[in-house]
Every structure is written in C-alpha cells, then in structure tokens.
Amino acid sequence: MNYPTTLKNLIECYKKLPGVGEKSAERMALATLDLDQEILDKLSDSVKNLKTSIKRCKICNNYCEDEICTICSDKSRNKSTICVVEEPKNIMLFERMGSYNGVYHVLDGLISPLEGINPEQINFKSLIDRIDEEDIKEVIFALKPSIEGETTTLYIKKYLEKKDVKVSKIAHGVPMGADIDYIDTLTLELALENRNEV
C-alpha cells in the first residue's frame, strides 16, 4: 500500500533520525497521526523553532535558549569545579544523577588525528581561557574510554601542568552487577589500573 504523500514525507523525515529504520519510521509516523491536535501543534512548533531557539551557552557551550545556560547562571553551583564532556547530551547523564554540583565544559568532539580532528577543531581554547580567567580548582574529564578520549585528556592535561589546578578523570572499569566472564579486556585493564584500596 502506498501512503499519502504527507505521510510518506513524515516517514522519510523520521528515517533521518539516528537508529530509526523504515519500520520504526512508519510506526512513528502512524503514531504521530493518532496524536491529539494540541500535542501535534506543540510538536510542530517545537520542531519549527528548534534551530532558531536553541543556542550554545557562551560560557560552557551547552544547549540553551538564552546567552548563558541555566547551569552556568545558577549561583548555587560550585563554579570552581569543571566537568569536561564531549557533547551537551553528556551533561544530562550527570544532571540526572543529581550528586554533581559543579559546572561543565562541552568540547564538541575529541582529538582524532586519524579522522583529521585536531585540537583547534574542538572547543579546547575556551576551556583554557576559563581556567585562566576564573577561579578553577579542579578539572574532571568525563570523556569516553577510547583512544580519542585518552588522547584528548592527555593533550589538555599537558596544557594544564603549569597551572594551579587539580586534574582528574572519572574512573572506568567493571560495572556493578556485571559478570566478570563477559567483561572485555580493555574494560578489565582499566578496572585494574583504577583499582581502589579496600
């Protein structure tokens, strides 16, 4: 059966989203058709205004609708600790956790010479500027445990050696409840390196 053009166009749009194939896009389009008009209007307005309403925070590079994001403008946050992440969506993981009260810095990528991504192509200089201009006491790296993540961490750490700032990174290793028989060797190696005294 051929769908009407409007529905076909919506299916094609949904297929552009990551991880969405033909069948999922079809289900999403049909589910969208069943939504109340009020929800459809809200969805339509949100999509239409997405590119014009969403900006990047001038301080940390997070998504926001104003010049400065809600985290950077929150006076109750500990502004002396910066958690460095790869992308804005990583911030939400920490915020959902609810136990981190510092601020963030979004790099927008990781150094990867093989892919032609050099330090100048990530948001690295503004991090150094923040450390120079603000009273930063600790920088925590929360980057993915990969060669690119490690390269980026080491590169920035080298830059920070002459500055009076503590540099740390989140621990990587065996997750809680995991069966050790199914842990890959890199994870096991990181767990051994980052072991704690009991």
VENSUL-V34005 format. One record per run of one state. SS is the DSSP state (@ for helix, = for strand, . for the rest). FROM is the first residue (numbers start at 1). TO is the last residue. Records with the same first field share a line. If there is no record, write none. Layout:
# VENSUL-V34005
SS->FROM-TO / FROM-TO
This chain:
# VENSUL-V34005
.->1-4 / 16-21 / 34-36 / 54-54 / 57-62 / 65-69 / 74-77 / 86-87 / 98-101 / 107-111 / 116-116 / 118-118 / 122-124 / 134-137 / 142-146 / 161-165 / 170-179 / 183-184 / 194-198
@->5-15 / 22-33 / 37-53 / 70-73 / 88-97 / 113-115 / 119-121 / 125-133 / 147-160 / 180-182 / 185-193
=->55-56 / 63-64 / 78-85 / 102-106 / 112-112 / 117-117 / 138-141 / 166-169
